[in-house]
Amino acid sequence: MKIKHLSSANETGQLKQETRRNFIKKYGKLAIVTPVAVTTLMAPKTSKAMNSDTGPGDII
């Protein structure tokens, strides 16, 4: 009975490893590209956020 239980646990561990590998294969490229894309979109030159600098003559 113990041998059967251990082989079942080993199969479960292998299944988990295979699932992780498949996930990394599928979404690994996204994990590399996403930070670059977000940084590019948030760059001050391309950001659509309002400028907080008040110049002379601006009413606060």
C-alpha positions as CSV (number, residue, x, y, z in Angstrom):
1,M,0.0,0.0,0.0
2,K,2.8,2.5,0.8
3,I,4.4,1.9,-2.6
4,K,1.2,2.7,-4.4
5,H,0.8,5.8,-2.3
6,L,4.3,7.0,-3.1
7,S,4.0,6.5,-6.8
8,S,0.7,8.5,-6.8
9,A,2.4,11.3,-4.9
10,N,5.3,11.2,-7.4
11,E,2.8,11.4,-10.4
12,T,1.1,14.4,-8.7
13,G,4.5,16.1,-8.3
14,Q,5.4,15.5,-12.0
15,L,2.0,16.8,-13.1
16,K,2.5,20.0,-11.1
17,Q,6.0,20.4,-12.7
18,E,4.6,19.9,-16.1
19,T,1.8,22.4,-15.5
20,R,4.4,25.0,-14.4
21,R,6.5,24.4,-17.4
22,N,3.5,24.8,-19.7
23,F,2.5,28.0,-18.0
24,I,6.0,29.5,-18.4
25,K,6.1,28.5,-22.0
26,K,2.8,30.2,-22.7
27,Y,3.2,33.3,-20.6
28,G,6.9,33.8,-20.2
29,K,7.2,36.2,-23.1
30,L,4.4,38.3,-21.7
31,A,6.3,38.6,-18.4
32,I,9.3,39.9,-20.3
33,V,7.4,42.4,-22.5
34,T,4.9,43.8,-20.0
35,P,7.4,45.9,-17.8
36,V,8.9,47.5,-20.9
37,A,5.5,48.4,-22.3
38,V,4.3,49.9,-19.0
39,T,7.4,51.9,-18.6
40,T,7.1,53.2,-22.2
41,L,3.5,54.2,-21.7
42,M,4.3,56.0,-18.4
43,A,7.2,58.0,-19.8
44,P,6.6,61.7,-19.2
45,K,7.0,62.6,-22.9
46,T,4.2,60.3,-23.9
47,S,2.0,60.5,-20.9
48,K,-1.4,62.2,-21.3
49,A,-1.3,63.4,-17.6
50,M,-1.7,67.1,-17.1
51,N,1.4,69.1,-16.3
52,S,1.5,70.2,-12.7
53,D,3.9,73.0,-13.3
54,T,2.4,76.5,-12.9
55,G,4.0,79.3,-14.8
56,P,3.9,83.0,-14.2
57,G,0.5,84.5,-14.3
58,D,-1.4,81.2,-13.6
59,I,-4.2,81.5,-11.1
60,I,-3.9,78.9,-8.4
